[in-house]
């Protein structure tokens, strides 16, 4: 889970079972968007941190991954 912006009005949370990051409105809980990672190479996402336009997360076998977030 990571804040999407410095004002902390929305955040990202990852569903490890679906390999999907969900962007939530922090006030209402409404999902604003969803980003699903492709199947191959298979990555089971855990944890997340948005830093300077990149989403950092680890997978279930120890890899640290970085994806450009636009």
Buried (B, 14 or more C-beta within 10 A) or exposed (E): EBBBEEEEEBBBEBEBEEBBBBBBEBEEEEEEEEBEBEEEEEBBBEEBEBEEEEBBBBBEEEEEBEBEBE
